[in-house]
Amino acid sequence: MKNRKEFHEKANSHIKKAGFFILSFNFLILNNFSILPVTAATEEPVLSVVHSQENANQWTGITDRLQTIGVKYCVIPLTDVKSGADWGDRRILFLPNIETLTPTQAIALEDWMSKGGRLIASGPVGSLSSPGVRQLLRSLLGGYWGFSLSEIEQIKPTKTKIPEWANQTELFGKIRGGVVIPNDMGTESPAVWNSKDNPAAVVTTERTTFLGWRWGTDTASAAELDNAWLKASINHYLTALAPSNRMKKIAGGSPNCSTTVAAAPRGQGAGEQGSRGAEGQSSSSSSSSLPPKTATAPIPRALPIVKPPSSQEAIDQLEQAVRLDVAPNSNEPIDNNQAIALQQELENLIGRVESAHLAVSANAVKEGIGISEGKQTSRHLETYTPQSVKEQPIQLASTKLGGLATSKDQALAQVRVIAKNLPQLIAQKNYALARQQWLAAKTILWQQFPVDRRLAQPEIRAVWLDRGTIVRAGSKAGLAQIFDRLAQTGINTVFFETVNAGYTIYPSQVAKEQNPLIRGWNPLEDAVKLAHERDMELHAWVWTFAAGNQRHNEIINVSPNYPGPVLAAHPDWANYDNLGNMIPVGQTKPFFDPANPEVRQYLLKLYEEIVTRYDVDGLQLDYIRYPFQDPSAGRIYGYGKAARAQFQQLTGIDPINISPSQPELWQKWTAFRTKQVDSFVAKVSEQLRQKRPNLILSVAVFPLPEQERIQKIQQNWETWARRGDVDLIVPMTYALDTSRFQRLAQPWIASKQLGATLLVPGIRLLSLPTIGAFDQLQLVRDLPVSGYALFAAENFNNELQKLFISTQGKVQSTKSEPIPHRQPFQTAAIRYTALQREWKFVFQNDPQERPARTISDFNNQAEVLRSALNQLAASPSPSNLLVAKASLTRFQSQFRVLMSQEIKSNSYQVKVWENRLVTIERLLRYGERRVQLHP
C-alpha cells in the first residue's frame, strides 16, 4: 500500500461488503503497520491448527502467538486424521513444524484442499515421511524443505515482483531456518535468504503458503515476525475470496472444534465418509451377509450384452485403434490425413537412422576410431530383415529407382525422392504405387541402421522373465544359461515372475502353494544370485489382484473353474461381476476383492516375505486393477462382499442397485473402487520401503486414456506416480510396428502428470520381426525416456541376441554402467557427455559456417552444465543438485537459439537432443526423490 489512509479505506471497503470482521477490532497495529483483523464477526473460527507429537514441545509458543494475533482457531490432533473430513470445515489449515504424515493423511489433505481449503505450513513439513507422501506434499505446497541453514540469516524480499500481500517491512528480519526449494510451475517466492544465490525462504501458490522456518519457536524467529507472516497469510486467503464465499465451510468437513489438545474430538467416524481406501476398516465392517449374486442386479435391457476384453484382447484393441495399414498392392483411396501420416513416418524413420549413425560416429571418435562411409555401414540390417519383408519392396525399388542404394547417403537420397513424390502419386490416385514405394523406402531405411558398433547409452534395459521360461529352465543350471544370454545382450533389469495365478514360484510360508510345475527347487533364490553375479538387477514380478487363471488350470490339469489356491481356501475374498460371476464372461481370471482387508493383509504379508527373505532389487505389481468392464453395456465388476458392505455403509445403498444411468451414484461407486487400488499401492509403497528403503517399486499398466481406464479397470496410475508411490511406470505399449508404438507411447511420454516417476515403455517381442524391435528401441532412445522393457524372455530369439550384443552388449570395464533408476545422477552425467560428443562431431564435420562467437557461447554454456552434472554425480547434495538444475534450466532455455543453424538443416536431430535434455531433467527430479542427499 502507498500509505496508511489508502489501506484503511480499502480495508473498510472489504468490511462493508462482506460484513465479515468485527468493527470494534477495526485495525490492529504492529510496528506502525495496519493489518486486517482475523477474528470473524460471528466469532466463527477460520483457522484450524494441527497438533502432533512432533510439535508438542513447541505448543506453548505456538498457542501464545495465536492468542497474540487474536485469531480464533480450532485444534486438530494429527492422530485423528483418517480422511479429508477430519481436517475440519474451516477454510484455512495451519501445519506448524510437522515432519511425519502417513499416506492416508496426505491423501486426505489433498482431498480437503480440492474442496477449497487453503494451507499454511512451516518447517520441514513431511520431510520424515515416506517418499510417496513427500512427493504429494511437494505438489500441494508448491515446493519442499531442501536443507537447514547453518547460521541465522536475514530474510528479505525477492528481487522479482512481490505479491502485494507480502510486501510489508514487518515480514523481513533475521531467522534461523532452511532453504525451501520451489516447484517449477505455479509457485512464487516472495521472500529469500540473504545468502549465496538467494534461495527461497517462503514459497506460495494460489492455495498454499510455505514458511521456511519452525514457526512458533523462539530459537528460530521472533514472535513479532512469526505473527506478521501468519496474519498476512490468513488475510491474503480471506480477502482473496469473494465476500459470499468467506463464511462458507469446506464441504463434508467435520464441524467439531476445540481450542485445547485434551478436549479435541477423537474418533468421530468422519474417516468412514471421506476415506480414500479401506485401510483401518475392522474385519466386522467387511463381513457381510449379502450374497455375491442377487436378483436385483441392474442390466439395462436396451443395451446388448457385450463381452469385455481380456488383457490380451485389450492390448490388441489398443494397437488397432492407432494402426497405420500399408498393404502392398491395395488401391484403396488414401485421404489427406493418411497421406500426411505416411510422409511423416518416412521422415521420422530417416531421422532415426541418422540419429543412430550420429551416436555411432560420436562414440567412435571418443574411442579414437576413424570414421568413413564404408565403416559406418559395414554391416546393415539386411541380415535381420524377414524374407517376406525383403522381396517385393526391394525388387520394386530396383526397378523404379534404378537399383538399391549401397551406402547410407545413397539410401537416404532414394528415400527422400520417394517421400517427395508421395503427394503427387496420391493426388493422381495412384494409391497402390504410393503404398509400394512407401514400403520400399521403409525397407531401404531399415537396412541402413548401423548394427556393428555399440550405440546405447546408460538406460534401463529390462525384460520380463516369464513363468513358462522359468519352468522350462528346470534347474539352476538351466536358469544360468538364460541369465548368461541376457547379460551378454546388455539387459540390466529382470522382472522375474514370482507370483502367478495364485501360486508362488518359491516355497512360501505365507502363500498356500508353490507352483506345482516346480518340484524341489527355489527358482527365486537362484535367480537373485545369478542376476547379481552378472551385475543385473532382479525385480520380483507379482500378480496383484488376479487370483487364478483358467489357462494355467489346463497346464496343471485341474478343473477349468478352479479359482486358484488362495480363493479356494478363502472364497469370501473373491470379487464378482453384477451377475454373480467370479470370472467375467469371456475372460479367464478370477480376481480378489481389493476392498477386503484380509486380502490386503495377505498380499502385503506375501510381498513382505519376498522382499525380506530374498535380496530382490525391486517389486513389480502386475494386474494392479479390476477386470475389464463395459459399463455402457451393463458389464460391471467389483461386487465382492467387503466392497458391497463398505459402500453401503458409506452411502446407504447397495452398489448392486446402481447403474450408469444414475451419474452421481455411479461416480461414487467408480471412485470407491478406484480408491481401493490407489490406497493399496500407497500401502505397499509405505510398508515395503520401511523394510527395504532402497527397493524399486514398479507397475505394469495399460496405456488407455485416463478416464476410460478408470471406468473400465479402475487403474489410476497417474495418481501413484504423482504421489511418488512407485519408481517406474511400465505401460504395455505393445505394437507390431514403430508408428503404432509411437502413437501408443507418446501421450504418456509427453505427460506432465507423472511427478518424479520414470516412464519405461513396454515392447512386445511376440510376432515382431527383429528389425522392427530394433526400430522401436531406436525410437525409445530418441524420446525423453530412460529405457525400455521387453515382453518377454520367451520370445528373445537368437537373431535379437546377436543384434543386442553388438549394439548394447555389456560394457567390459572396471566400473559397471549405471542403471538410471539406481544411479540417476551418474546416468545423467554420462548421457550428457554423450550429447556433447554428438554436438562436437556435428560442428566439426558439418560444412555450414557458424559465427565463432556462437560456437564459443554454446561451448561455454555446455561446459558449465557438464561441470555441474559431474559435480552432482560425484557428490550428491542439495546444493549441488540446486546448481545442476539451475544450469540445466538455463541451458534448455537457450538451446534452440544456440542450435538455430541445425534446426534449419536437421530439425529431427535437434528435437532428439532436446528430448535427451528432458531425460536428464527427469533423472534429476527422480534422483532428488530417491537419492539420499547430504548437505
Number of C-alpha atoms within 10 A of each C-alpha: 12 6 9 13 11 11 16 17 11 13 18 18 12 16 19 13 11 16 15 20 20 16 14 7 14 15 17 15 10 12 10 9 15 17 19 24 22 25 20 19 15 11 14 14 20 23 24 24 22 22 24 21 13 13 20 14 11 18 18 13 16 23 16 12 20 20 12 11 19 14 20 17 25 23 24 28 20 20 15 19 25 28 27 31 26 31 33 28 26 25 28 27 28 23 22 27 26 24 18 21 23 21 24 21 23 26 24 23 25 17 19 27 21 14 16 16 23 23 27 22 24 22 25 26 26 23 20 13 19 23 23 25 27 27 25 25 24 21 17 19 23 26 26 25 25 22 20 16 16 10 10 15 18 16 23 19 23 20 11 10 11 15 13 10 15 18 17 16 13 17 19 20 15 16 24 19 29 26 25 27 22 26 16 10 9 10 17 23 26 22 26 24 28 17 11 6 10 16 19 27 29 27 24 23 20 15 17 23 28 29 29 32 28 26 28 26 20 15 12 17 19 15 18 16 19 26 22 21 21 21 19 20 21 25 17 18 21 21 16 12 12 11 17 10 12 17 19 13 19 22 16 17 21 20 14 15 18 14 15 15 16 10 11 16 17 15 11 12 14 21 22 19 18 19 25 25 26 24 18 12 15 11 12 9 15 22 16 17 9 13 11 21 18 13 10 11 17 18 21 16 9 8 10 12 15 15 15 21 19 18 16 9 12 15 18 15 13 20 20 13 11 15 18 16 12 14 12 18 12 13 14 12 12 18 10 12 8 13 15 13 13 23 18 14 17 21 15 15 20 22 20 25 21 22 24 21 21 21 21 23 25 23 20 18 14 13 9 9 12 11 13 10 10 11 14 23 20 14 16 19 21 16 13 19 18 13 10 8 14 17 13 15 21 21 14 19 24 14 10 12 15 10 13 18 20 12 16 23 13 12 18 19 13 21 26 17 12 21 21 11 14 23 17 12 17 19 13 10 15 16 20 20 18 28 25 21 25 24 23 28 26 19 22 25 25 23 23 27 26 27 25 19 23 20 23 22 18 19 25 21 23 25 23 20 25 19 19 12 17 24 17 12 16 15 16 19 12 14 19 17 13 18 21 13 16 27 19 19 22 24 25 25 23 28 26 27 24 24 25 23 25 26 23 25 26 21 19 16 11 15 19 17 17 21 21 11 13 18 12 9 15 17 22 24 16 16 23 21 19 22 22 15 11 15 16 23 25 25 29 29 24 26 22 23 27 25 26 27 22 20 13 17 17 11 9 11 9 12 10 13 15 15 26 25 18 21 21 16 11 11 11 19 23 28 31 23 23 25 22 18 16 23 22 25 16 11 17 20 24 27 31 26 28 31 32 27 21 18 20 23 11 14 19 18 17 17 21 19 16 23 20 12 11 15 19 24 22 23 26 24 22 20 20 25 27 26 28 22 24 17 19 17 18 23 23 27 28 29 28 29 24 29 28 24 24 24 22 14 15 16 13 10 15 18 24 23 13 19 20 19 11 9 11 10 16 16 13 15 23 18 16 22 27 22 21 24 25 24 23 20 19 24 21 22 26 20 16 23 19 12 12 16 14 14 20 21 23 27 23 21 21 23 20 21 10 15 11 11 19 19 21 22 24 27 27 21 28 19 17 25 25 22 27 27 30 27 25 23 24 22 23 24 26 27 30 20 19 23 23 22 24 20 16 24 23 15 13 21 18 13 11 11 13 21 21 25 28 25 24 27 29 26 25 18 22 16 11 16 18 21 23 20 22 22 20 22 19 20 23 23 23 21 22 23 23 27 24 21 24 25 20 19 21 16 15 19 11 11 13 18 17 16 21 22 21 19 19 21 21 21 13 8 7 6 7 10 20 19 20 21 22 18 17 25 30 25 25 29 23 20 19 23 16 16 18 18 19 21 18 15 18 16 15 10 8 11 8 11 8 11 7 9 9 13 14 11 12 18 16 12 17 20 14 15 23 21 14 21 30 20 19 24 21 13 15 21 20 19 17 21 23 19 19 25 20 14 19 23 17 13 18 16 10 12 18 15 13 18 16 12 15 18 15 10 11 12 15 20 18 21 15 19 22 18 18 22 22 18 20 26 20 22 26 26 19 23 24 20 18 21 17 10 17 11 12
